[in-house]
Amino acid sequence: MNINQRGFANIVLVITIVVILVGAVGYFALRKPTTEPTISPTSNNTQPIQPQVTPPPTTNQTLPPPQAGMLRYQSSHGFSIDYLANWRYDSTIEKYGSVGEAEKVSGNHFSIYSYPVNNSYNPGAPVPQNEIKIETSVSSNVHRSLDEWINSLALENVLRTESISINGKSAKKILYGGEMGSILSIYYLDGGRKVIFTAYPSDTKYSQEFDAIVKTFRFTN
């Protein structure tokens, strides 16, 4: 073998060794186990945020029971009032399906009496001496303030005006002169619904009972 052939053989040997080494490195590299990434489980301790839901407004009040010696008239039209147990009440408004329907025919009223009445009783009859009749009218859809409503009535010969409270809302107790004598009425406005309580006679000895009964009035829906 001449010198040139030896040089060529050496080059081939070197190349062969390099190829073997590269192949070995690649082989062991492929044999190396692949490390899977570790995924920590998501903590489930945090509770999901619940949306805040505003409860609907209460439409039916739960009223405490009447005081001892009192009874309650609960109307199907969403109001109630307490009266003395030995008194009576008569309601025309219950004959109608709604307050609005009753208003159309002036049937939107009820009365409380300190004396016995029966089915043949004439609502327009004079009140017996030393007794009281509380006549109440209920109306709806009043879009004005208490003072604006009272001013629109144009009451004449006002003798006395007193501010009182019914269920935490303002009311006005007014004594004024009428064609048949003085009239004592309490005017009450609640949520666009108006109520007028009138005592017959105006100088009744039951004035304290009149006030106490009126102050038990509630709209229940």
C-alpha positions as CSV (number, residue, x, y, z in Angstrom):
1,M,0.0,0.0,0.0
2,N,1.5,3.4,-1.0
3,I,1.4,6.6,1.0
4,N,-1.7,8.0,-0.8
5,Q,-3.6,4.8,-0.2
6,R,-2.7,4.9,3.5
7,G,-3.9,8.5,3.9
8,F,-7.2,7.7,2.2
9,A,-7.6,4.7,4.5
10,N,-7.0,6.9,7.6
11,I,-9.6,9.4,6.4
12,V,-12.2,6.6,5.9
13,L,-11.4,5.2,9.3
14,V,-11.9,8.6,11.0
15,I,-15.2,9.1,9.2
16,T,-16.3,5.6,10.2
17,I,-15.5,6.3,13.9
18,V,-17.3,9.6,13.8
19,V,-20.4,8.0,12.3
20,I,-20.4,5.2,14.9
21,L,-20.1,7.8,17.7
22,V,-22.9,9.9,16.4
23,G,-25.1,6.9,16.0
24,A,-24.3,5.8,19.6
25,V,-25.2,9.2,21.0
26,G,-28.4,9.3,19.0
27,Y,-29.3,5.8,20.2
28,F,-28.8,6.6,23.9
29,A,-30.6,9.9,23.4
30,L,-33.7,8.1,22.1
31,R,-33.5,5.5,24.9
32,K,-33.7,8.3,27.5
33,P,-37.1,8.2,29.1
34,T,-39.2,11.3,28.4
35,T,-40.2,13.2,31.6
36,E,-43.9,14.1,31.5
37,P,-44.7,17.5,32.9
38,T,-46.4,17.3,36.3
39,I,-49.8,19.0,36.5
40,S,-51.0,19.9,39.9
41,P,-54.7,19.3,40.4
42,T,-56.7,22.4,40.5
43,S,-57.8,23.2,44.0
44,N,-61.6,23.1,44.3
45,N,-61.7,24.7,47.7
46,T,-62.8,28.1,46.3
47,Q,-66.6,28.2,46.0
48,P,-68.0,29.7,42.8
49,I,-69.3,33.2,43.2
50,Q,-73.1,33.1,43.3
51,P,-74.9,36.0,41.7
52,Q,-76.7,38.3,44.2
53,V,-80.4,38.0,43.7
54,T,-82.6,40.8,45.1
55,P,-85.8,39.3,46.5
56,P,-89.0,40.6,45.1
57,P,-90.9,43.1,47.2
58,T,-93.2,41.7,49.7
59,T,-96.8,41.9,48.5
60,N,-98.5,40.4,51.5
61,Q,-97.9,41.7,54.9
62,T,-98.0,39.4,57.8
63,L,-99.9,41.4,60.4
64,P,-99.9,40.7,64.2
65,P,-103.2,39.5,65.6
66,P,-105.7,42.0,66.8
67,Q,-105.3,43.3,70.3
68,A,-107.5,41.7,73.0
69,G,-111.1,42.8,72.7
70,M,-110.7,43.5,69.0
71,L,-111.8,41.7,65.8
72,R,-110.4,42.2,62.3
73,Y,-112.2,42.8,59.0
74,Q,-109.9,41.5,56.3
75,S,-111.1,42.6,52.8
76,S,-110.6,40.6,49.7
77,H,-109.4,43.8,48.1
78,G,-106.1,43.9,50.1
79,F,-106.8,45.9,53.2
80,S,-107.7,45.2,56.8
81,I,-108.9,47.1,59.9
82,D,-109.6,46.2,63.5
83,Y,-112.7,47.1,65.5
84,L,-114.1,46.5,68.9
85,A,-115.4,43.0,69.4
86,N,-118.9,44.1,70.3
87,W,-119.2,46.4,67.3
88,R,-120.3,45.5,63.8
89,Y,-119.2,46.2,60.3
90,D,-121.0,46.2,56.9
91,S,-119.1,46.2,53.6
92,T,-120.5,47.2,50.2
93,I,-117.1,47.0,48.5
94,E,-117.0,43.2,48.8
95,K,-119.9,42.9,46.3
96,Y,-117.4,43.9,43.5
97,G,-114.5,42.2,41.9
98,S,-112.1,45.2,42.4
99,V,-111.9,48.6,44.0
100,G,-112.0,50.2,40.6
101,E,-115.2,48.4,39.7
102,A,-116.7,49.4,43.0
103,E,-115.7,53.1,42.4
104,K,-117.6,53.3,39.2
105,V,-120.9,52.8,41.1
106,S,-119.9,54.5,44.3
107,G,-119.8,51.1,46.0
108,N,-116.2,51.5,47.3
109,H,-117.0,51.8,51.0
110,F,-117.6,49.9,54.2
111,S,-118.9,51.0,57.7
112,I,-118.2,50.1,61.3
113,Y,-121.0,50.6,63.9
114,S,-121.0,50.8,67.7
115,Y,-124.6,49.6,67.6
116,P,-126.4,46.5,66.2
117,V,-127.3,46.5,62.5
118,N,-129.0,43.9,60.4
119,N,-129.7,43.2,56.7
120,S,-132.7,45.6,56.7
121,Y,-130.7,48.5,58.1
122,N,-130.8,51.6,56.0
123,P,-127.2,52.9,55.7
124,G,-128.5,56.4,55.5
125,A,-130.5,56.3,58.7
126,P,-129.5,58.7,61.5
127,V,-127.0,57.4,64.0
128,P,-128.6,56.6,67.4
129,Q,-127.7,59.0,70.2
130,N,-124.4,58.3,72.0
131,E,-123.3,55.9,69.2
132,I,-120.9,56.2,66.3
133,K,-120.7,55.1,62.7
134,I,-117.4,55.1,60.9
135,E,-117.9,55.2,57.2
136,T,-114.8,54.5,55.1
137,S,-114.3,54.9,51.3
138,V,-111.3,53.3,49.5
139,S,-110.1,54.5,46.1
140,S,-107.2,53.7,43.8
141,N,-104.9,55.4,41.3
142,V,-104.3,58.7,43.0
143,H,-101.2,60.3,41.5
144,R,-100.7,63.2,43.9
145,S,-99.4,64.0,47.3
146,L,-101.6,64.1,50.4
147,D,-101.7,67.9,50.6
148,E,-102.4,68.1,46.8
149,W,-105.3,65.7,47.2
150,I,-106.8,67.5,50.2
151,N,-106.5,70.9,48.5
152,S,-108.3,69.6,45.4
153,L,-111.3,68.8,47.7
154,A,-111.7,72.5,48.4
155,L,-113.2,71.9,51.8
156,E,-115.0,74.9,53.2
157,N,-115.3,76.2,56.8
158,V,-112.3,74.2,58.0
159,L,-112.5,74.3,61.8
160,R,-109.5,72.2,62.8
161,T,-106.7,70.3,61.1
162,E,-104.5,67.8,62.8
163,S,-101.6,65.7,61.4
164,I,-101.6,62.0,62.5
165,S,-99.8,58.8,61.5
166,I,-101.3,55.6,60.1
167,N,-98.8,52.7,59.7
168,G,-95.9,55.2,59.7
169,K,-97.5,57.3,56.9
170,S,-98.9,60.8,57.2
171,A,-102.6,61.4,57.4
172,K,-104.8,64.5,58.1
173,K,-107.7,64.7,60.5
174,I,-109.9,67.6,59.5
175,L,-113.1,69.0,61.1
176,Y,-115.0,71.2,58.8
177,G,-118.5,72.6,58.4
178,G,-121.1,71.0,56.1
179,E,-124.6,71.6,55.0
180,M,-125.9,69.3,57.8
181,G,-123.5,70.3,60.4
182,S,-119.8,69.7,61.1
183,I,-118.0,66.7,59.6
184,L,-114.9,64.9,61.0
185,S,-112.8,63.0,58.5
186,I,-109.4,61.4,58.4
187,Y,-107.6,61.5,55.0
188,Y,-105.0,58.9,54.3
189,L,-102.9,58.2,51.2
190,D,-100.7,55.1,50.6
191,G,-99.0,54.1,47.4
192,G,-101.5,55.9,45.1
193,R,-104.5,54.6,47.1
194,K,-106.6,57.0,49.1
195,V,-108.9,56.3,52.1
196,I,-111.4,58.6,53.8
197,F,-112.6,57.7,57.3
198,T,-115.6,59.8,58.5
199,A,-117.1,59.7,62.0
200,Y,-120.8,60.3,62.5
201,P,-121.6,62.4,64.5
202,S,-118.5,64.5,64.5
203,D,-118.8,65.3,68.2
204,T,-119.1,61.6,69.1
205,K,-118.1,60.4,72.6
206,Y,-116.1,57.7,70.8
207,S,-113.5,60.0,69.4
208,Q,-110.6,58.1,71.0
209,E,-112.0,54.8,69.7
210,F,-112.4,56.4,66.3
211,D,-108.7,57.3,66.2
212,A,-107.6,53.9,67.6
213,I,-109.6,52.0,65.0
214,V,-108.5,54.1,62.1
215,K,-104.8,53.6,63.0
216,T,-105.2,49.9,62.7
217,F,-105.9,50.2,59.0
218,R,-103.4,48.5,56.7
219,F,-103.1,47.8,53.0
220,T,-102.0,44.2,52.9
221,N,-100.9,44.0,49.2
